[in-house]
Amino acid sequence: MLGLPKILFRTFILSVIIGIAATCIWYAISHKQDSDYSHVLPLIVVGALFLNGVLVLMSVPVLFLANPAIRKNKAVAMMLYFAGPVLLLVTVLIMKDNGDKAVYMLMTFIYLIVHTFFYFRTARKLE
């Protein structure tokens, strides 16, 4: 099955780690007056886990790529691989700013970059 569940799991773990680090940096830059980050760190960790969990669920159609007929059609393969994260990114871009928009966009971009890395790595192995 090409190790697709393992790739999704790696994407999740890597995105959570990078997302937590990036969100902490963003928070430190945007909230310079707060010197105590101990109350925010648990919220950032839970938010990163939850948002990346949603992104992984939106990426579950990747598992259809185990079928060689679907995998050979590049347009369908890319749609199955990227439709969920791109849809969330478009949703974040058109939603009103309620204070969390920057975090959602940051997490979604990070997930999409990691997901893209694993897509091209897998595609190169198959050729």
For each residue, the residues with C-beta under 8 A, 3 or more apart:
1: 4 5 63 66
2: 7 65 66 122 126
3: 6 7
4: 1 7 8 62 63 65 66 122
5: 1 8 9 63
6: 3 9 10
7: 2 3 4 10 11 62 118 122
8: 4 5 11 12 56 59 60 62 63
9: 5 6 12 13
10: 6 7 13 14 118
11: 7 8 14 15 56 59 111 114 115 118
12: 8 9 15 16 52 53 55 56
13: 9 10 16 17
14: 10 11 17 18 114
15: 11 12 18 19 52 55 107 110 111 114 115
16: 12 13 19 20 48 49 52
17: 13 14 20 21
18: 14 15 21 22 110 114
19: 15 16 22 23 48 51 52 106 107 110 111
20: 16 17 23 24 44 45 48
21: 17 18 24 25
22: 18 19 25 26 106 110
23: 19 20 26 27 44 47 48 103 106 107
24: 20 21 27 28 37 41 44
25: 21 22 28 29
26: 22 23 29 30 102 103 106
27: 23 24 30 31 37 40 44
28: 24 25 31 32 37
29: 25 26 32
30: 26 27 102
31: 27 28 34
32: 28 29
33:
34: 31 37 40
35:
36: 39
37: 24 27 28 34 40 41
38: 41
39: 36 42 43
40: 27 34 37 43 44
41: 24 37 38 44 45
42: 39 45 46
43: 39 40 46 47
44: 20 23 24 27 40 41 47 48
45: 20 41 42 48 49
46: 42 43 49 50
47: 23 43 44 50 51 103 107
48: 16 19 20 23 44 45 51 52 107
49: 16 45 46 52 53
50: 46 47 53 54
51: 19 47 48 54 55 104 107 108
52: 12 15 16 19 48 49 55 56 107 111
53: 12 49 50 56 57
54: 50 51 57 58 88
55: 12 15 51 52 58 59 84 85 88 107 108 111
56: 8 11 12 52 53 59 60
57: 53 54 60 84
58: 54 55 83 84 85 87 88
59: 8 11 55 56 62 81 84 85 115
60: 8 56 57 63 84
61: 64 80 81 83 84
62: 4 7 8 59 65 80 81
63: 1 4 5 8 60 66
64: 61 67 70 80
65: 2 4 62 70 71 77 80 81
66: 1 2 4 63 71
67: 64 70 71
68: 71 72
69: 72 73
70: 64 65 67 73 76 77 80
71: 65 66 67 68 77 126
72: 68 69 77
73: 69 70 76 77
74: 77 78
75: 78 79
76: 70 73 79 80
77: 65 70 71 72 73 74 80 81
78: 74 75 81 82 119
79: 75 76 82 83
80: 61 62 64 65 70 76 77 83
81: 59 61 62 65 77 78 115 119
82: 78 79 85 86 112 115 116 119
83: 58 61 79 80 86 87
84: 55 57 58 59 60 61 87 88
85: 55 58 59 82 88 89 108 111 112 115
86: 82 83 89 90 112
87: 58 83 84 90 91
88: 54 55 58 84 85 91 92 108
89: 85 86 92 93 105 108 109 112
90: 86 87 93 94
91: 87 88 94 95
92: 88 89 95 101 104 105 108
93: 89 90 105
94: 90 91
95: 91 92 98 101
96: 101
97: 101
98: 95 101
99:
100: 103 104
101: 92 95 96 97 98 104 105
102: 26 30 105 106
103: 23 26 47 100 106 107
104: 51 92 100 101 107 108
105: 89 92 93 101 102 108 109
106: 19 22 23 26 102 103 109 110
107: 15 19 23 47 48 51 52 55 103 104 110 111
108: 51 55 85 88 89 92 104 105 111 112
109: 89 105 106 112 113
110: 15 18 19 22 106 107 113 114
111: 11 15 19 52 55 85 107 108 114 115
112: 82 85 86 89 108 109 115 116
113: 109 110 116 117
114: 11 14 15 18 110 111 117 118
115: 11 15 59 81 82 85 111 112 118 119
116: 82 112 113 119 120
117: 113 114 120 121
118: 7 10 11 114 115 121 122
119: 78 81 82 115 116 122 123
120: 116 117 123 124
121: 117 118 124 125
122: 2 4 7 118 119 125 126
123: 119 120 126 127
124: 120 121 127
125: 121 122
126: 2 71 122 123
127: 123 124
